[in-house]
């Protein structure tokens, strides 16, 4: 595994790896992605294998030019109204943290889309990611660069620690700016639906195209969760010593409509419990536990109820004897909180604590995405 900082030379080297069927971890504005040539089923199979990702969970296709869109999507299958709204979204929100579900082009292997006739397409707002995509084949399929179901990586170190030698190259671009995955918007049905909240707030989308629906942990996904897990166990992805599937290999059903829709996802190894502001303020101090507050006001209120001095050590020792607390945003800014969420959870998860208690964010704007990730990471979801 090669680990290099972003440079012209490393981007050219990474692009060559992708063109030759390898897999590369690279930064975007959201989280680090684990990329493969979107048109190469053998390379796509390596992504699933490296992550331990079940094959019913589709990938997101990343492009670096709007002109590439018709190479990965079949826009002729959209009705006039959907095409009009698509172009409005593309003009105003691309490049950016918005993935749009569209009818897929037949050139995209079914392996990338979990056998579905649709694909989620994104144009990332990150110079290095755009250059890498352009230097490769023009389209990279990339989920987050972490073991399946675990905390998403917002720094190259997270990728190295989680995937290590399973990746041909890791490009280190520093910490990601947004720190949460993209919003996934489905425009292929009669009504537009947000399948996964993320880096583009719902309000920004609705200002452009009107009201959109939100798919909660909907009935189909909830009811099929056990079946999906069973399918994953019965039909795991092949090991490096087995024959990799072709694009026509049979995929288990049902498939997820979007990445990140399983009830349990984005989870630390340490048990995580999520509480609203009032409940976490009243939560009693517990030895060897960590507390993650959305804002400084809630932390200070909690300290008063527990009669704990603000001078209490906030850094743990090798064997923590005091409660540890962190704040995502002192002033309660959702963007700052979102950008720090996974980084802070990684820190706490490696801290030797027995439990983590986290506070829900206000539900508007990016707070909706923060809460979605906390809910799916919680042991009580």
VOBAKOL-346159 format. One record per residue (C-alpha): residue number from 1; residue in one letter; x, y, z. Coordinates in pm, whole numbers, plus 50000, padded with zeros to 5 digits. Each point is the difference from the previous one (the first is absolute). Example, Ala and Ser with C-alpha at 12.3 -4.5 7.8 and 13.67 -1.06 7.14 Angstrom:
BEGIN
<1,"A",<51230,49550,50780>>;
<2,"S",<50137,50344,49934>>;
END
This chain:
BEGIN
<1,"X",<50000,50000,50000>>;
<2,"X",<50134,50343,49900>>;
<3,"X",<49924,50300,50223>>;
<4,"X",<50071,50338,49839>>;
<5,"X",<49905,50367,50044>>;
<6,"X",<49807,50167,49719>>;
<7,"X",<50229,50117,49721>>;
<8,"X",<50005,49998,49621>>;
<9,"X",<50217,49690,50006>>;
<10,"X",<49786,49809,50253>>;
<11,"X",<49679,50085,49812>>;
<12,"X",<50148,49872,49675>>;
<13,"X",<50118,49684,50174>>;
<14,"X",<49658,49948,50160>>;
<15,"X",<49821,50054,49668>>;
<16,"X",<50219,49735,49838>>;
<17,"X",<49911,49757,50278>>;
<18,"X",<49631,50065,49937>>;
<19,"X",<50033,49959,49625>>;
<20,"X",<50171,49665,50060>>;
<21,"X",<49722,49867,50224>>;
<22,"X",<50140,50097,50340>>;
<23,"X",<49830,50172,50291>>;
<24,"X",<50099,50336,50151>>;
<25,"X",<49885,50185,50312>>;
<26,"X",<49971,50373,49935>>;
<27,"X",<49861,50309,50174>>;
<28,"X",<49683,50184,49905>>;
<29,"X",<49827,50290,50173>>;
<30,"X",<49775,49751,50184>>;
<31,"X",<50202,49695,50112>>;
<32,"X",<50279,49790,49851>>;
<33,"X",<49882,49772,49723>>;
<34,"X",<50127,49658,49889>>;
<35,"X",<50002,50030,49624>>;
<36,"X",<50006,49764,49704>>;
<37,"X",<49939,50044,49628>>;
<38,"X",<49621,50021,49975>>;
<39,"X",<50003,49805,49671>>;
<40,"X",<50217,49709,50123>>;
<41,"X",<49809,49722,50182>>;
<42,"X",<50318,49828,50121>>;
<43,"X",<50121,50324,50161>>;
<44,"X",<49656,50059,50152>>;
<45,"X",<50011,49655,50154>>;
<46,"X",<50323,50091,50175>>;
<47,"X",<49827,50296,50167>>;
<48,"X",<49728,49775,50143>>;
<49,"X",<50260,49747,50111>>;
<50,"X",<50230,50254,50167>>;
<51,"X",<49715,50157,50196>>;
<52,"X",<49817,49676,50079>>;
<53,"X",<49703,50174,49842>>;
<54,"X",<49688,49796,49921>>;
<55,"X",<49919,49997,49631>>;
<56,"X",<49644,50127,50052>>;
<57,"X",<50140,50343,50097>>;
<58,"X",<50058,50215,49688>>;
<59,"X",<50296,50231,49937>>;
<60,"X",<49999,50369,49903>>;
<61,"X",<50148,50093,49663>>;
<62,"X",<50226,50307,50013>>;
<63,"X",<50058,50215,49692>>;
<64,"X",<50205,50316,49943>>;
<65,"X",<49812,50166,49713>>;
<66,"X",<49631,50048,49931>>;
<67,"X",<50068,49883,49644>>;
<68,"X",<50082,49656,50143>>;
<69,"X",<49650,49961,50142>>;
<70,"X",<49859,49833,49691>>;
<71,"X",<50279,49741,50006>>;
<72,"X",<49874,49872,50336>>;
<73,"X",<49627,50083,49988>>;
<74,"X",<49722,49956,49743>>;
<75,"X",<49824,50336,50017>>;
<76,"X",<49760,49902,49721>>;
<77,"X",<49807,49795,50256>>;
<78,"X",<49915,50309,50207>>;
<79,"X",<49682,50191,49930>>;
<80,"X",<50013,50366,49898>>;
<81,"X",<49934,50133,50351>>;
<82,"X",<50267,49779,50157>>;
<83,"X",<50260,50105,49740>>;
<84,"X",<49918,50365,50059>>;
<85,"X",<50046,49965,50375>>;
<86,"X",<50314,49793,49951>>;
<87,"X",<50164,50275,49797>>;
<88,"X",<49898,50257,50264>>;
<89,"X",<50164,49792,50271>>;
<90,"X",<50312,49937,49795>>;
<91,"X",<50038,50368,49912>>;
<92,"X",<49965,50115,50360>>;
<93,"X",<50125,49717,50223>>;
<94,"X",<50270,49827,49797>>;
<95,"X",<50283,49962,50070>>;
<96,"X",<49900,49928,50357>>;
<97,"X",<49886,49744,50258>>;
<98,"X",<49686,49892,49810>>;
<99,"X",<49956,49656,49840>>;
<100,"X",<49709,49973,49757>>;
<101,"X",<49839,49663,49924>>;
<102,"X",<49943,49967,49625>>;
<103,"X",<49929,49722,49750>>;
<104,"X",<50338,49839,49942>>;
<105,"X",<50181,49978,49669>>;
<106,"X",<50034,49641,49882>>;
<107,"X",<50379,50043,50004>>;
<108,"X",<49995,50007,50383>>;
<109,"X",<50024,49642,50132>>;
<110,"X",<49712,49876,50211>>;
<111,"X",<50252,49923,50273>>;
<112,"X",<50041,50375,50060>>;
<113,"X",<49626,50052,50046>>;
<114,"X",<49911,49682,50191>>;
<115,"X",<49812,49878,49694>>;
<116,"X",<49772,50302,49997>>;
<117,"X",<49914,50188,49678>>;
<118,"X",<50102,50326,50170>>;
<119,"X",<50329,50150,50115>>;
<120,"X",<50086,50278,50245>>;
<121,"X",<50223,50256,49824>>;
<122,"X",<50211,50270,50167>>;
<123,"X",<50235,50278,49888>>;
<124,"X",<50225,50061,50304>>;
<125,"X",<50117,50350,50092>>;
<126,"X",<50362,49911,50068>>;
<127,"X",<50288,50093,49770>>;
<128,"X",<50203,49683,50057>>;
<129,"X",<49698,49773,49959>>;
<130,"X",<49904,50174,49676>>;
<131,"X",<50353,49971,49862>>;
<132,"X",<50021,49633,50093>>;
<133,"X",<49668,49924,49830>>;
<134,"X",<50099,50192,49688>>;
<135,"X",<50339,49829,49980>>;
<136,"X",<49845,49654,50032>>;
<137,"X",<49698,49892,49791>>;
<138,"X",<49773,50293,50083>>;
<139,"X",<49782,49807,50244>>;
<140,"X",<50099,49845,50334>>;
<141,"X",<49766,49787,50210>>;
<142,"X",<50080,50071,50363>>;
<143,"X",<49837,49922,50333>>;
<144,"X",<50160,50131,50319>>;
<145,"X",<50350,49858,50058>>;
<146,"X",<49930,49807,50319>>;
<147,"X",<49899,49649,50105>>;
<148,"X",<49630,49956,49930>>;
<149,"X",<49771,50141,50270>>;
<150,"X",<50274,50171,50201>>;
<151,"X",<50076,50367,50051>>;
<152,"X",<50061,50191,49679>>;
<153,"X",<50356,50128,49937>>;
<154,"X",<50063,50373,50000>>;
<155,"X",<50381,49973,50004>>;
<156,"X",<50244,49780,49812>>;
<157,"X",<50109,49848,50332>>;
<158,"X",<49648,49863,50048>>;
<159,"X",<50028,49821,49665>>;
<160,"X",<50343,49860,50083>>;
<161,"X",<49884,49873,50339>>;
<162,"X",<49678,49852,49863>>;
<163,"X",<50102,49849,49667>>;
<164,"X",<50380,50001,49999>>;
<165,"X",<50151,49768,49742>>;
<166,"X",<49668,49925,49832>>;
<167,"X",<50040,50322,49799>>;
<168,"X",<50253,50053,49721>>;
<169,"X",<50051,50368,50086>>;
<170,"X",<49881,50254,50254>>;
<171,"X",<50017,50365,49898>>;
<172,"X",<50035,50227,50303>>;
<173,"X",<49819,50330,49952>>;
<174,"X",<49959,50088,50367>>;
<175,"X",<49671,50025,50186>>;
<176,"X",<49685,50019,49789>>;
<177,"X",<49806,50327,50002>>;
<178,"X",<49642,49882,50055>>;
<179,"X",<50061,49672,50182>>;
<180,"X",<49666,49837,49912>>;
<181,"X",<49902,49805,49691>>;
<182,"X",<49803,50156,49716>>;
<183,"X",<49626,50042,49996>>;
<184,"X",<49838,49739,49773>>;
<185,"X",<49701,50127,49801>>;
<186,"X",<49787,49765,49787>>;
<187,"X",<49831,50171,49705>>;
<188,"X",<49896,49686,49811>>;
<189,"X",<49656,49956,50154>>;
<190,"X",<49685,50205,49983>>;
<191,"X",<50120,50212,50290>>;
<192,"X",<50351,50104,50103>>;
<193,"X",<50129,49832,50318>>;
<194,"X",<50302,50051,50223>>;
<195,"X",<50116,49647,50067>>;
<196,"X",<50289,50106,50223>>;
<197,"X",<50052,50343,50157>>;
<198,"X",<50353,50129,49967>>;
<199,"X",<50223,50292,49908>>;
<200,"X",<49738,50187,49795>>;
<201,"X",<49716,50111,50232>>;
<202,"X",<49643,49924,49900>>;
<203,"X",<49923,50374,50010>>;
<204,"X",<50256,50071,49726>>;
<205,"X",<49835,49743,49773>>;
<206,"X",<49647,50115,50070>>;
<207,"X",<50086,50362,49924>>;
<208,"X",<50083,49888,49647>>;
<209,"X",<49741,49733,49914>>;
<210,"X",<49729,50014,50265>>;
<211,"X",<49902,49752,50269>>;
<212,"X",<50177,49664,50008>>;
<213,"X",<49905,49697,50204>>;
<214,"X",<50230,49840,50256>>;
<215,"X",<50033,49622,50018>>;
<216,"X",<50032,49915,50366>>;
<217,"X",<50106,49650,50105>>;
<218,"X",<49712,49905,49778>>;
<219,"X",<49789,49688,50029>>;
<220,"X",<50169,49812,49719>>;
<221,"X",<50351,50060,50131>>;
<222,"X",<49905,49934,50362>>;
<223,"X",<49811,49681,49924>>;
<224,"X",<50272,49872,49771>>;
<225,"X",<50289,50079,50230>>;
<226,"X",<50026,49647,50139>>;
<227,"X",<49965,49852,49654>>;
<228,"X",<50271,50230,49866>>;
<229,"X",<50236,49895,50274>>;
<230,"X",<49918,49634,49935>>;
<231,"X",<50067,50046,49628>>;
<232,"X",<50331,50162,50082>>;
<233,"X",<50107,49708,50220>>;
<234,"X",<49883,49735,49756>>;
<235,"X",<50155,50169,49696>>;
<236,"X",<50310,50185,50123>>;
<237,"X",<50220,50174,49753>>;
<238,"X",<50274,49775,49858>>;
<239,"X",<50340,49989,50162>>;
<240,"X",<50309,50092,49808>>;
<241,"X",<50052,49632,49918>>;
<242,"X",<49658,49945,49848>>;
<243,"X",<49859,50082,49658>>;
<244,"X",<49868,50355,49989>>;
<245,"X",<49647,50041,49862>>;
<246,"X",<49918,50136,49658>>;
<247,"X",<49753,50286,49949>>;
<248,"X",<49726,49743,49945>>;
<249,"X",<50061,49812,50324>>;
<250,"X",<49679,49950,50194>>;
<251,"X",<49955,50256,50274>>;
<252,"X",<49791,49932,50311>>;
<253,"X",<49670,50180,50032>>;
<254,"X",<49870,50229,50127>>;
<255,"X",<50266,50263,49931>>;
<256,"X",<50024,50331,50181>>;
<257,"X",<49894,50306,49802>>;
<258,"X",<50297,50197,50136>>;
<259,"X",<50314,49952,50211>>;
<260,"X",<49965,50064,50372>>;
<261,"X",<49642,49876,50040>>;
<262,"X",<50052,49707,50236>>;
<263,"X",<49858,50062,50347>>;
<264,"X",<50342,49937,50154>>;
<265,"X",<50285,50182,49829>>;
<266,"X",<50284,50250,50057>>;
<267,"X",<50054,49836,50339>>;
<268,"X",<50295,50019,50240>>;
<269,"X",<50114,49687,50182>>;
<270,"X",<49915,50169,50332>>;
<271,"X",<49624,49986,50079>>;
<272,"X",<49844,50335,49910>>;
<273,"X",<49685,50140,50159>>;
<274,"X",<49833,50312,49857>>;
<275,"X",<49793,50238,50212>>;
<276,"X",<49823,50331,49943>>;
<277,"X",<50135,50313,50167>>;
<278,"X",<49781,49984,50308>>;
<279,"X",<50066,49630,50056>>;
<280,"X",<50378,50025,49971>>;
<281,"X",<50008,50293,50243>>;
<282,"X",<49829,49779,50256>>;
<283,"X",<50220,49698,49921>>;
<284,"X",<50207,49913,50304>>;
<285,"X",<50376,50005,49993>>;
<286,"X",<50134,49651,49937>>;
<287,"X",<50354,49880,50050>>;
<288,"X",<50187,49899,49683>>;
<289,"X",<49731,50145,49772>>;
<290,"X",<50027,50272,49738>>;
<291,"X",<49748,50276,49933>>;
<292,"X",<49966,50165,49659>>;
<293,"X",<49808,50328,50005>>;
<294,"X",<49872,50188,49698>>;
<295,"X",<50074,50344,50149>>;
<296,"X",<50179,50169,50287>>;
<297,"X",<49677,50117,50167>>;
<298,"X",<49880,49643,50051>>;
<299,"X",<50341,49892,50131>>;
<300,"X",<50003,50285,50251>>;
<301,"X",<49646,49916,50111>>;
<302,"X",<50101,49637,50050>>;
<303,"X",<50306,50102,50202>>;
<304,"X",<49778,50207,50231>>;
<305,"X",<49757,49715,50062>>;
<306,"X",<50286,49760,50073>>;
<307,"X",<50188,50258,50209>>;
<308,"X",<50313,49915,49803>>;
<309,"X",<50261,50270,49971>>;
<310,"X",<50077,50126,49654>>;
<311,"X",<50360,49945,50099>>;
<312,"X",<49938,49624,50000>>;
<313,"X",<50257,49841,49766>>;
<314,"X",<49854,49974,49652>>;
<315,"X",<50280,49776,49878>>;
<316,"X",<49988,49640,50110>>;
<317,"X",<50288,49802,50144>>;
<318,"X",<50089,49655,49873>>;
<319,"X",<49742,49859,50240>>;
<320,"X",<49727,50264,50025>>;
<321,"X",<49867,50063,50347>>;
<322,"X",<49797,50310,49924>>;
<323,"X",<49722,50073,49759>>;
<324,"X",<50131,50154,49681>>;
<325,"X",<49801,50253,49801>>;
<326,"X",<50028,50152,49657>>;
<327,"X",<49803,50272,49822>>;
<328,"X",<49931,49995,49625>>;
<329,"X",<49944,50377,49976>>;
<330,"X",<50035,50243,50290>>;
<331,"X",<49762,50245,49829>>;
<332,"X",<49760,49733,49872>>;
<333,"X",<50081,50034,49628>>;
<334,"X",<49875,49696,49811>>;
<335,"X",<50268,50014,49729>>;
<336,"X",<50279,50000,50256>>;
<337,"X",<49830,49722,50195>>;
<338,"X",<49956,49788,49686>>;
<339,"X",<50364,50046,49901>>;
<340,"X",<50117,49879,50341>>;
<341,"X",<49753,49717,50063>>;
<342,"X",<50185,49698,49861>>;
<343,"X",<50344,50132,50097>>;
<344,"X",<49885,50039,50361>>;
<345,"X",<49828,49661,50004>>;
<346,"X",<50320,49840,49873>>;
<347,"X",<50190,50166,50286>>;
<348,"X",<49753,49888,50264>>;
<349,"X",<49971,49652,49854>>;
<350,"X",<50376,49957,50046>>;
<351,"X",<49995,50144,50351>>;
<352,"X",<49931,49686,50201>>;
<353,"X",<49658,50116,50120>>;
<354,"X",<49721,49760,50089>>;
<355,"X",<49721,50212,49849>>;
<356,"X",<49946,50320,49804>>;
<357,"X",<49701,50227,50066>>;
<358,"X",<49930,50241,49714>>;
<359,"X",<49757,50288,49956>>;
<360,"X",<49766,50037,49705>>;
<361,"X",<50043,50317,49795>>;
<362,"X",<49719,50243,49914>>;
<363,"X",<49824,49833,49707>>;
<364,"X",<50019,50279,49742>>;
<365,"X",<50270,50036,49733>>;
<366,"X",<50300,49769,50038>>;
<367,"X",<49870,49905,50343>>;
<368,"X",<49767,49757,49823>>;
<369,"X",<50299,49814,49856>>;
<370,"X",<50188,50007,50332>>;
<371,"X",<49699,49845,50174>>;
<372,"X",<49962,49737,49729>>;
<373,"X",<50360,49884,50055>>;
<374,"X",<49964,50002,50379>>;
<375,"X",<49673,49810,49983>>;
<376,"X",<50145,49727,49778>>;
<377,"X",<50312,49975,50217>>;
<378,"X",<49799,49966,50321>>;
<379,"X",<49954,49663,50170>>;
<380,"X",<49635,50093,50056>>;
<381,"X",<49906,50101,49644>>;
END
